[in-house]
Amino acid sequence: MDRGILVINNSSGRHAMVRTLPKESPASVQARAEVSSDWLDPAAFNFRLTLNSRKGESLTQLRESGCILGVWMPEKDNYLYPAWQLTSSGRPLPVFAELLLMLRSSYGVAEGRPTSGWEEIEWLVAPHALLEGCSPSSLLAIKPDLVLDAARQDFSSWSDDARW
């Protein structure tokens, strides 16, 4: 594997090429550890996740279909999952798939290219002026329409801020 390219296996056995990662530094490792300190590994997230067995849902299927966000952790060689994307009953937040679609669109954080999840996280956890300085992730469960409006403002083709 090229040092700057992250290759991730998906459930179909194919590799997905993800944007070039910046050069690793002690500060970036520390920052990643801090922001992800309360995220869940696949087993713990799967325990909290309520799957619809009639639809054949699995953690991998929900991640690959854009219903939930898994963030690739190179030092763990695995995905971690922020719990704030689930309802109290363990289902993905109703607006989360729509939000991820905007973030991953051609006007989104990665301009339509596959990501490791960190590009989405940068927008989701940063304070946002349209959200009165709150992060989108902190308001997703209580003010989902406000978060979607902020994402539309940032990532729609008509927005002055398109391609954030």
Disulfide bonds with the S-S distance in Angstrom:
none
